[in-house]
Amino acid sequence: MRIDELADAVGASVATANRFARALGFDGYPAFRGALVRGFEATLAPVERLRSAQESPASGDELLGASLEQAAVNLRLTRTDINGAAADAAVEAILAAPPRVRARSRLKRISGWADGAWSDALSQQCAIACVRWRPTHAARRLFSAGEGDLVIGIAFPRYVDDTIQLARRAASLGARVLALTDSVNSPLGQFADLTLCVRSERRLAATRTRRCWL
């Protein structure tokens, strides 16, 4: 909405709407509206893509090909964009972390393939046992984290708050946080010690993950 439309919808003046935006830390209403738009892009984009797909039906072969091509593009862009120094630091942090039980939410999400791959790799390198817990149980385990521990959080749009809060709590207790996410400006990236940015665009769905490892 334009500022006058918002003011009319909530029964306030344009000046009040502008003061509200400034009270939130923005230069004015345009900056506030721009931030809102960016925040909703990841959620609304799959809806728009689905609408376009319904208007232009495709065959099963075309859908499969498009899905595989999107995966290939994500991998290629991730390999190009990923910071070599950050990757080295992430590997060193994993190898230096003490053997602990790795806690993760017991939920089936799109990140399941990554979950299994990391489980196998980490168990071989770090003697880490894997336990599947509900978020409340994972919270109790992660809340015992401290200095020397490494918490690995995975979160992509739409970001699940449980993962963010668990990782933030572990960080406040002195644990290092390694974030696998889509941007250093993501909720995890803003407080993580190490961040590996991974491309996660999908054609018809948002990549929602709920993972936090210790």
N, C-alpha and C positions, 0 to 999 in steps of 0.2 A: 504493500500500500504506500501511496504518497503520504506525506506527513499530514496533509489536510484530511485525507480519507481516514487515517488512523485516529486523528483527533475527533472526527465526527462519529466514528464507530464506538469509541469509548466515552463519549460525552465530555471531552476535555478541550482545552484550547490548543492551538498550534504551538503557542509559546510553552505550554506545559509539556507537550510531547517532546519538544526540543530540549527542555530542561531535564526531562527524564533520560534522554539519550546521553546528555552531558554528565548526569549523575552516575551513569554506568561507566564513565571513563572515555566516552567517544567525543570526537571533536564536534559532532552534531548529529542530526537525524540521518543524513545520507550515509555517514560512516557506520552508524548503528544498523541501518537497513542492509548495507553491503555485507556486514558481518553475519547477519541472519541468513542472507541468501547463500553465502559460502557454507554456513553450517548445515543447511538443508540440502545442498547439492548432492551429497553422497547418498542421502536417503531417497530423494526424489528421482535421481537419474535412472535407477532401474525401472521405475514406474513409467517414465517417458519412453525408455527403450522397449518395454513390453507393449506399450500402446502402438509404437511404430511397427513392431513385429506383427501385431494382430492385423494391422492395416495392410501388411505385405506378407502374406503367408509363405512359408518356405518348406521345402521337403525335408524329410528326416536326414537325408545325406547332407543337405546344406546346413542344417542346424548343428549336426555333429562336426562338420568341417569348420564352422564358425567358432564352435566351442574350443576345438583343438588349436585353432589359429590364435584365439585370445590367450590361451595358456602359453603358447609359444612366444607371443609378443610380451607377455608379462615376464617370462623368464629372461628373454633377451634384454629387455629394458632394465630389469633388476641387475643383471650381470654388468651392464654398462654403467649404471648409476651408483652401484654399491661402492662405498669408500673402502679402499684396500686397508688403510690403517685401522679403520673401525672394525673390519673383519678380523684382522690380526689380534686386535685388543679383545674382541669377543671370544675368540678361541683361547687366548691366554687366560681370560677370566674363568672360562669353564674348566680348564685343566687345573687352575689354581684353587678352585672351590673345593671345600671339604666334602667327602661322601655324605650325602644326606638322603632322606626319603624325599622323593619328588612328588609334590602334591598338585593335583589338577582337578578342576571341576568335572564331575561325572555327567557330561552333557555331550550329545552328538551334534557336532557343528561341522561347518565346511572345513574347519581346520583339522579334521580328524587325520587326514593323510600326513600333515606336518607333525601332528602329535605322535603318531606311530614312528615316523622317521627319527624324530628327536629322541624318543624313548629308546629305540634300538642303539642309536649312536652314543647317547650319553651313558647308557648302562655299560657299554663296552669300554668307554674311556674313563669313566669316573666311578664305576661300581655303585651307581645310583639305583636304588630300588624304586619301583613304580607302584604307586597306590592310587586307586581311583576313589575319590571322595566327592561328597556333595559340597557345595560352596561353603556351608557352615563348618564342615569338618576341615576343609582346606584352610579356612580362615584361622582356625585354632592352631593348625600346624605352622602356617606362615607367620602368625603373631609371635612365634618363638624364635623367629629369625633374628640374626644379629650380625655384628661385625665379622667379616670373613665369609659370610654366606653370599650366594649369588641367586637372585630371583630372576627367572626368565618369564617375562610377560608377553603374550601375543594378543594384539587387539587391532582390528581393522574396522572400518565403517560397516555397519553401525556399531560403535564402541559399546561394550557391555560394562556397566558401572562396577560390577563386582570385581572384575579383573583390575580395573584402575585403582579401586580403593584398597584391595589386598596388596597390590604392588606398592602403593604409596605408603601404606602402614609399615610394610617390611623395610622400605627405605628410611622411614623415620626411626626405625630401630637400629639402623646402621648397616643394613644389608645393601649390597650393590644391586642395581637393577639393570638388566639387559632387556631392551625392548625390541621386539620384532613387530614393526608396525608400518604404516604407509607414509609417515612423515615425522620429522623431528618436532613438528607443531601439533602432533596428535596428543591426546590426553596422556598417553604413556611417555611419549617423547619429551614432554615438557619437564619431567623430573627424573628421567632415566639417566644413569651414569654412562651407559653405552646404548647406541641405537643403530639397528640395521634396518634400513628402509627397503621394503619389498613392494613391488607393484602388485596390485590385487584386483584390478578392474575385471568385472564380470559383466556379461552382456545383459542378462535379465534378472540379476539378483544382487543384493548387497552382500558383501563378505562380512558376516558377523561371526566373531570368535569370542570364546570365553575360556581363556587359558591363563594360568599363572603357575609357574614351576619354581620349586626351591631345590 
